[in-house]
Amino acid sequence: MILLDSDHVSVLSDLRDRLHGPFAERLTLVSEPIAIPVVVLEEHFRGWLAQQRRSNDPQLAVSSQRLPIAISQDALLLSANLNDFQLVPGLNVEDWLLSLPDENGISSN
């Protein structure tokens, strides 16, 4: 199983992001199931609501709610937050956004 964190969902949902095409294409090549934790969807929904209301309320820190899902399912968590998530024992985490070429074929790392 592959879990998508907020940053990867943001790239996937924004057609204008320079990494959208390469990332979406890479996802089509995987054989494992791909999932988005409900807390990530909640984050995006809250962000959208905040934008709609022009609110300055900070979003809740909910990263820890992803960890039991990822560890218990032996899932790969895709996140740009490697510094924090690599410290968690038993958690498989990678940042696929680092190795993707942009629309000009230039890698972002």
SVG drawing of the C-alpha trace seen along z (x, -y; Angstrom):
<svg xmlns="http://www.w3.org/2000/svg" viewBox="-16 -37 35 42">
<polyline fill="none" stroke="black" stroke-width="0.4" points="0.0,0.0 1.1,-3.5 -0.2,-6.4 -0.1,-9.9 0.6,-12.8 -0.7,-16.3 2.2,-17.6 1.9,-14.8 -1.9,-15.2 -1.4,-18.9 0.8,-18.2 -1.6,-15.6 -4.6,-17.9 -3.0,-21.0 -2.8,-20.7 -0.6,-23.8 2.1,-22.3 5.2,-21.6 5.4,-18.1 1.8,-17.2 2.3,-15.3 5.4,-13.4 4.0,-12.4 0.7,-11.3 2.5,-9.3 4.7,-7.6 1.6,-6.7 0.2,-4.8 3.2,-2.6 2.9,-1.2 1.2,2.1 0.4,1.5 -2.9,-0.1 -2.7,-3.9 -4.6,-5.5 -5.2,-8.9 -5.7,-9.0 -8.9,-10.7 -6.9,-13.2 -5.2,-14.4 -8.5,-14.9 -9.6,-16.8 -6.5,-19.0 -7.3,-19.8 -10.9,-20.5 -10.1,-22.7 -7.6,-24.6 -10.2,-25.1 -12.8,-26.3 -10.2,-28.7 -9.5,-30.1 -13.2,-30.5 -13.8,-32.2 -10.5,-34.2 -9.7,-32.9 -6.3,-33.1 -6.9,-30.2 -3.9,-27.8 -4.6,-24.2 -4.3,-21.6 -1.1,-19.5 -2.3,-16.1 0.7,-14.3 0.8,-11.8 -2.6,-10.5 -1.1,-9.1 1.5,-7.0 -0.6,-4.1 -2.2,-3.5 1.1,-3.5 2.9,-1.3 0.1,1.2 -0.4,1.7 3.4,1.8 2.6,-1.0 4.9,-3.4 4.1,-7.0 4.9,-9.5 5.8,-12.8 8.2,-15.7 8.6,-15.8 11.5,-13.2 13.3,-14.9 10.5,-14.2 9.0,-11.0 12.4,-9.1 12.8,-9.3 9.7,-7.1 10.7,-3.4 8.9,-1.0 7.7,-3.7 8.5,-3.4 8.7,-6.9 9.9,-8.3 9.6,-11.6 8.9,-10.9 8.7,-14.6 12.5,-14.9 13.2,-12.6 10.6,-13.8 11.6,-15.7 9.6,-18.9 7.8,-19.5 11.2,-20.3 12.7,-17.0 14.8,-18.6 15.0,-16.7 14.0,-18.7 16.9,-17.4"/>
</svg>
